[in-house]
């Protein structure tokens, strides 16, 4: 690699030691194959549409048919990439990634795409999800390599490169059959683009047409952003292969039932993303209507926590007949900086994120709609902010059931002590957050709002029962909870 290129350009990734970190939210992945065009810029804008899925690091790898080049750094896309850097990534074939750490530290050597070399060629890999058998896979490595394979993504990359045989397609098939958990992956060699999804289909992945070529992305909103045409979702256990011959696919049969993460509907994915032919905005709107029927409130107005609960708040208002108003203005660029607030600013808590519209709140009985409560800290701060702004009552309504169990598949809840609902009843949570009343959407109401059957989803964070084939790997990590009064 040219030594004159700026820091962040990589050849093959080093093998650093690192420690396991807590499971966090999902990542965003994309890839393009468009012969005759430079695709780095389109990849950048596709990742921009997926920025909500990961804000710790960003990277793009591009091939011109002969060589893979990659640039990645910590930070948001706007902090990582410049015109000069994108110009230094020529080629028609790309992989892009924006990351929250799943396993592996949040440091630059765990940023993706990961560049790895097999005996016959190199590849760049971008992963969304989290494996549950990483330790068992790592135990198959020689001791020095096991210590160096920090993240589950790197474990998968090394398995493809060093512990499988044949061409890349054959290696992918082998690794898909050995890995257990969530993985939606976009992988590029010098001449081919691959997309593959775990047999449960936990995390999303879709394919579209981009001019005379093809595009893969975590969500359809990324296709729309760059003018690509949505074709379909990648099926659970499916491998998409794109090269100069066009697109083809093959499926890995495992007998596992599909189990999409229902939090993609509740929160993770953008509301303009389409799943199974329906925009998520409508599902979230229906969640709001459902919680209004299940847990009505004597109130004057309805507000939502921006931006994720806006559609649900409108649904609640329409169902209840109460007016929907804006009560909180989001400080959209707070947190998009490496400058940390000082202690006095941290003490202000949620004021860094939201400013109240006092004229809309003063003297009002408020219904506050949000998508979830994890630890309860932020909800408590918002309720307090509304009261200080003059709200006479605050009734909290949540468009998901109580989250009583951790997620081991790529969500920011890795331990029971992070979840207030694992140890508190609904009345106790209501008291803790300082609300006048608290209502959660039922599991039945949530599933109905998606328009899909219950059997399509993983709802382990609500039920403690994870998809068959995954649950068995979680011995000792999942515990039975005593019945908690509603």
C-alpha positions in Angstrom: 0.0 0.0 0.0 1.2 3.5 -0.9 2.9 5.0 2.3 1.8 8.4 1.1 -1.8 7.6 1.8 -3.2 9.0 5.0 -3.5 7.0 8.3 -6.6 4.8 8.1 -5.7 3.2 4.7 -5.0 -0.4 5.3 -3.6 -3.5 3.6 -4.2 -6.5 5.7 -5.4 -6.1 9.3 -2.9 -6.7 12.1 -3.6 -9.2 14.8 -3.9 -7.3 18.0 -5.0 -8.6 21.4 -8.2 -7.1 22.8 -10.8 -7.8 25.4 -14.4 -8.7 25.1 -16.8 -5.8 25.4 -20.5 -5.5 26.2 -23.0 -6.3 23.5 -24.3 -3.2 21.9 -26.6 -2.1 19.1 -26.5 -3.3 15.5 -24.2 -2.2 12.7 -24.9 -1.1 9.1 -23.4 -2.8 6.1 -23.6 -2.2 2.3 -21.9 -3.2 -0.9 -21.9 -2.2 -4.6 -20.9 -4.0 -7.8 -21.2 -1.6 -10.8 -18.7 -2.3 -13.6 -17.3 0.8 -15.2 -18.1 3.2 -12.3 -16.3 4.3 -9.2 -18.5 3.4 -6.3 -16.8 4.9 -3.2 -19.0 8.0 -3.2 -22.2 6.0 -3.6 -21.1 3.7 -0.8 -20.4 6.7 1.4 -24.0 8.0 0.9 -25.5 4.6 1.4 -23.7 4.4 4.7 -25.0 7.8 5.6 -28.5 6.4 5.3 -27.4 3.6 7.7 -25.6 5.9 10.2 -28.3 5.3 12.8 -27.2 1.7 13.0 -23.6 2.5 14.2 -21.8 5.7 15.2 -18.5 4.4 16.6 -16.5 3.9 13.4 -16.9 3.8 9.7 -15.0 2.2 6.8 -15.1 1.5 3.1 -13.2 -1.1 1.0 -13.1 -0.8 -2.7 -11.6 -3.0 -5.5 -10.7 -2.0 -9.0 -10.6 -5.7 -10.1 -7.0 -6.1 -9.1 -6.5 -4.7 -5.6 -8.7 -4.1 -2.5 -8.1 -0.8 -0.7 -9.7 0.1 2.6 -10.0 3.2 4.7 -11.6 3.1 8.2 -11.4 5.2 11.3 -13.2 5.9 14.6 -16.1 8.4 14.3 -19.1 9.3 12.2 -18.9 9.2 8.4 -18.6 13.0 8.2 -15.6 12.8 10.6 -13.9 9.9 8.8 -14.2 10.6 5.1 -13.1 13.5 3.0 -13.1 14.2 -0.8 -9.4 13.3 -0.9 -9.9 10.0 0.9 -12.8 8.9 -1.3 -10.7 9.8 -4.4 -8.1 7.4 -3.1 -10.5 4.6 -3.3 -11.0 3.9 -7.0 -13.0 0.9 -8.2 -16.3 -0.6 -9.2 -16.7 -3.0 -6.2 -17.2 -2.0 -2.6 -18.0 -3.0 0.9 -19.0 -0.4 3.6 -19.6 -0.6 7.3 -20.7 1.7 10.1 -20.2 0.1 13.6 -21.4 -0.3 17.1 -19.2 -2.7 18.9 -20.8 -6.1 19.5 -17.8 -8.2 20.6 -14.4 -6.6 20.6 -13.4 -3.2 21.9 -14.6 0.0 20.4 -11.2 0.9 19.0 -9.9 1.4 15.5 -8.3 -2.0 14.9 -11.8 -3.5 15.4 -13.3 -1.1 12.9 -14.6 -2.7 9.7 -14.4 -3.8 6.9 -11.9 -6.4 7.9 -9.3 -7.1 5.2 -8.0 -10.7 5.2 -6.0 -12.8 2.8 -6.6 -16.5 1.8 -4.0 -18.6 0.1 -5.6 -17.6 -3.3 -7.1 -14.1 -2.8 -8.0 -11.4 -0.4 -11.4 -10.2 0.9 -13.0 -7.4 2.9 -15.8 -8.4 5.3 -18.5 -6.2 7.0 -20.6 -7.8 9.7 -23.9 -6.9 11.4 -24.9 -9.1 14.3 -23.4 -11.1 17.1 -22.4 -14.8 17.4 -23.2 -16.8 20.5 -20.6 -19.5 19.9 -17.6 -17.3 19.4 -15.6 -18.9 22.2 -16.2 -22.4 20.9 -15.0 -21.3 17.5 -12.0 -19.5 18.9 -11.0 -22.6 20.8 -10.4 -24.3 17.4 -7.6 -21.8 16.6 -4.0 -22.2 17.6 -3.3 -20.5 20.9 -1.6 -17.4 19.5 -4.3 -16.9 16.9 -7.1 -17.4 19.4 -5.7 -14.5 21.6 -5.4 -12.3 18.6 -9.0 -12.8 17.3 -10.7 -10.1 19.3 -14.2 -9.8 17.8 -16.7 -12.4 16.5 -16.3 -10.7 13.1 -12.6 -11.3 13.1 -13.2 -14.9 14.1 -15.5 -15.4 11.1 -13.0 -13.7 8.8 -10.2 -16.0 10.0 -12.3 -19.0 9.7 -13.0 -18.1 6.0 -9.4 -17.4 5.4 -7.6 -20.1 7.3 -9.9 -22.8 8.5 -12.0 -23.5 5.4 -11.0 -24.7 1.9 -11.9 -24.2 -1.7 -13.0 -21.0 -3.4 -14.6 -18.1 -1.4 -18.1 -19.4 -2.0 -17.3 -22.8 -0.6 -15.6 -21.2 2.4 -18.6 -19.0 3.1 -20.9 -22.1 3.0 -18.6 -23.9 5.5 -18.5 -21.0 7.9 -22.3 -20.4 7.7 -22.8 -23.9 8.9 -20.5 -23.6 11.8 -21.5 -20.1 13.1 -24.4 -19.8 15.5 -26.1 -16.4 16.1 -26.8 -13.3 14.1 -24.8 -12.4 11.0 -25.8 -10.4 8.0 -22.5 -10.0 6.1 -21.4 -8.2 2.9 -18.0 -9.5 1.6 -16.0 -8.5 -1.4 -13.0 -10.1 -3.1 -11.1 -8.3 -5.8 -13.7 -9.4 -8.4 -16.9 -10.7 -6.5 -19.5 -9.3 -4.1 -21.2 -11.6 -1.6 -24.1 -11.1 0.8 -25.2 -13.7 3.3 -27.5 -14.0 6.2 -27.7 -16.3 9.1 -30.3 -19.2 8.9 -32.6 -17.4 11.4 -32.5 -14.1 9.5 -32.1 -12.2 12.7 -30.6 -9.0 11.2 -31.8 -7.5 7.9 -30.2 -7.5 4.5 -31.6 -6.7 1.1 -30.5 -6.5 -2.5 -31.3 -4.0 -5.2 -30.4 -2.9 -8.8 -28.0 0.1 -9.1 -27.9 1.2 -12.7 -26.3 -1.7 -14.6 -25.0 -3.3 -11.4 -26.2 -4.5 -8.0 -26.3 -3.3 -4.4 -26.6 -4.9 -1.0 -27.6 -3.0 2.2 -28.9 -3.6 5.7 -32.0 -1.6 4.9 -33.9 -0.5 1.9 -33.6 3.2 2.9 -29.9 3.0 1.8 -31.0 1.8 -1.6 -33.4 4.7 -1.9 -30.8 7.2 -0.9 -28.5 6.5 -3.8 -31.3 5.8 -6.4 -31.0 2.0 -6.4 -34.2 0.0 -7.0 -35.2 -2.4 -4.2 -35.5 -6.0 -5.5 -36.0 -8.1 -2.4 -34.8 -9.1 1.0 -32.0 -11.7 1.3 -33.6 -14.8 2.7 -32.4 -16.4 5.9 -29.6 -18.8 5.1 -29.2 -17.4 1.6 -25.9 -16.4 -0.1 -26.1 -13.8 -2.8 -23.2 -13.9 -5.3 -22.6 -11.0 -7.7 -19.8 -10.9 -10.3 -19.4 -10.1 -14.0 -21.8 -12.9 -14.9 -24.6 -11.2 -12.9 -26.4 -12.2 -9.7 -27.2 -15.7 -8.5 -28.0 -17.2 -5.1 -27.9 -20.4 -3.1 -29.4 -21.4 0.2 -28.0 -23.3 3.2 -30.6 -25.6 4.6 -30.3 -26.0 8.4 -33.9 -26.7 9.5 -33.9 -23.6 11.6 -37.0 -21.4 11.6 -36.8 -17.8 10.7 -36.6 -15.5 13.7 -36.3 -11.8 12.7 -35.4 -9.5 15.6 -38.6 -7.7 16.4 -36.7 -4.6 17.6 -35.9 -3.8 14.0 -39.7 -3.0 13.9 -39.7 -1.2 17.2 -36.6 0.9 17.0 -33.5 -0.1 15.1 -34.4 0.3 11.4 -35.4 3.7 9.9 -39.2 4.3 9.6 -38.8 4.6 5.8 -37.3 1.1 5.6 -39.5 -1.6 4.0 -39.8 -5.1 5.4 -42.1 -7.7 3.7 -43.5 -5.0 1.5 -44.5 -2.6 4.3 -42.8 0.6 5.6 -41.9 0.4 9.2 -43.6 3.8 9.8 -47.0 2.2 9.5 -46.1 -0.6 11.9 -45.0 2.0 14.5 -48.1 4.0 13.9 -50.2 0.9 14.6 -48.2 0.2 17.8 -49.2 3.6 19.0 -52.9 2.9 18.2 -52.6 -0.4 20.0 -51.2 1.0 23.2 -53.9 3.7 23.2 -56.5 0.9 23.2 -54.7 -1.3 25.8 -53.7 1.5 28.2 -55.7 4.7 27.7 -54.9 7.8 29.7 -57.0 10.7 30.9 -54.8 13.5 29.4 -54.8 16.7 27.4 -52.1 16.1 24.7 -49.8 13.4 23.3 -46.1 13.8 22.7 -43.5 11.4 21.4 -39.8 11.1 22.3 -38.2 12.2 19.0 -37.5 10.8 16.6 -38.1 7.1 17.2 -41.5 7.4 18.8 -43.0 10.1 16.6 -45.0 7.7 14.5 -46.3 5.8 17.5 -47.3 9.1 19.3 -49.3 10.1 16.2 -51.0 6.7 16.3 -51.8 7.1 20.0 -53.3 10.5 19.3 -55.4 9.3 16.4 -56.8 6.3 18.4 -57.5 8.3 21.6 -58.8 11.4 20.0 -56.2 13.5 21.9 -54.2 16.2 20.0 -50.7 15.3 19.1 -48.2 18.2 19.7 -44.5 18.6 19.8 -43.2 18.8 23.3 -39.5 18.0 23.0 -37.1 19.3 20.4 -34.1 17.1 19.8 -30.6 18.5 19.8 -29.7 16.5 16.7 -25.9 17.1 16.7 -25.3 16.6 20.4 -23.1 13.5 20.7 -21.8 13.8 17.1 -18.5 15.0 18.5 -15.4 13.6 20.2 -15.6 16.4 22.8 -17.1 15.1 26.1 -19.3 17.3 28.2 -17.8 18.5 31.5 -19.2 17.4 34.9 -21.6 20.4 35.1 -23.0 19.6 31.7 -23.3 15.9 32.4 -25.4 16.9 35.5 -27.9 18.5 33.1 -28.6 15.0 31.8 -31.3 14.8 29.2 -31.1 18.6 28.5 -28.2 17.8 26.3 -30.5 15.7 24.1 -33.8 17.5 24.3 -35.2 21.0 24.9 -38.8 21.3 26.1 -41.4 23.5 24.3 -42.7 25.0 27.5 -45.7 26.8 25.9 -47.0 23.4 24.7 -46.4 21.7 28.1 -47.3 24.1 30.8 -50.4 23.1 32.8 -51.0 20.1 30.5 -51.7 16.4 31.3 -49.1 14.7 29.0 -49.1 11.3 27.4 -45.4 10.6 26.7 -44.9 7.8 24.1 -41.6 6.0 23.7 -40.5 2.8 22.1 -38.8 1.1 25.1 -37.4 1.4 28.6 -34.0 -0.3 29.2 -32.4 1.0 32.4 -35.0 3.7 33.1 -32.5 6.5 33.6 -33.3 8.4 30.4 -37.1 8.0 30.9 -36.8 9.3 34.4 -34.8 12.3 33.2 -37.4 13.1 30.5 -40.3 12.8 32.9 -38.5 15.2 35.3 -37.8 17.6 32.5 -41.5 17.7 31.5 -42.5 18.3 35.1 -40.0 21.2 35.4 -41.4 22.6 32.2 -44.9 22.8 33.8 -46.6 19.5 32.9 -49.2 18.8 35.5 -49.2 15.0 34.9 -47.0 12.7 32.8 -48.4 9.4 31.7 -45.8 7.2 30.0 -46.8 4.7 27.3 -44.2 2.2 25.8 -44.8 0.6 22.4 -43.0 -2.6 23.4 -43.4 -5.1 26.3 -41.2 -4.9 29.3 -37.6 -5.9 28.4 -36.9 -8.5 31.0 -34.1 -10.5 29.4 -30.8 -9.6 27.7 -30.2 -9.9 24.0 -27.1 -11.9 22.9 -27.6 -11.2 19.2 -26.4 -7.6 18.7 -28.5 -5.4 21.0 -27.2 -3.1 23.8 -28.4 -5.4 26.7 -25.9 -8.0 27.7 -26.7 -8.5 31.4 -29.8 -8.7 33.5 -28.6 -5.9 35.8 -28.9 -3.5 32.8 -32.6 -4.1 32.6 -35.0 -2.4 35.1 -37.9 -4.7 34.1 -35.8 -7.8 35.1 -36.1 -6.9 38.8 -39.0 -4.4 39.0 -42.8 -4.7 38.4 -44.5 -2.2 36.2 -45.8 -0.2 39.2 -42.3 -0.2 40.6 -40.9 1.1 37.3 -43.6 3.7 37.2 -42.5 4.9 40.7 -38.8 4.9 39.7 -39.3 7.0 36.6 -41.6 9.4 38.4 -44.6 9.0 36.1 -48.3 9.3 37.0 -49.0 6.1 35.2 -47.1 3.6 33.0 -48.3 1.2 30.3 -46.5 -1.2 28.1 -47.8 -2.7 24.8 -48.6 -6.4 25.1 -46.7 -9.0 23.1 -49.9 -9.8 21.2 -50.5 -6.1 20.4 -46.9 -5.6 19.2 -46.9 -8.6 16.9 -50.3 -7.7 15.4 -49.0 -4.2 14.6 -46.2 -5.7 12.5 -48.7 -7.5 10.2 -46.7 -10.7 10.5 -47.2 -14.0 12.5 -45.6 -14.4 15.9 -43.5 -17.3 14.6 -41.5 -14.9 12.3 -39.8 -13.2 15.2 -37.2 -13.5 17.9 -38.7 -12.0 21.1 -36.2 -13.4 23.5 -35.7 -10.0 25.2 -39.3 -10.1 26.3 -39.8 -13.9 26.8 -36.4 -15.3 27.8 -36.9 -17.9 25.0 -34.5 -17.5 22.0 -34.7 -19.1 18.6 -34.3 -22.9 18.5 -30.6 -23.7 17.7 -29.5 -20.5 19.5 -31.2 -20.9 22.9 -29.3 -24.1 23.5 -26.0 -22.2 23.3 -27.0 -19.8 26.1 -26.8 -22.3 29.0 -26.0 -20.3 32.1 -26.7 -17.0 30.6 -30.5 -17.1 30.6 -32.2 -17.3 33.9 -35.8 -17.9 34.9 -37.4 -14.8 36.3 -39.9 -14.9 39.2 -43.3 -13.8 38.1 -43.3 -10.0 38.2 -46.7 -8.4 38.9 -47.9 -6.2 36.0 
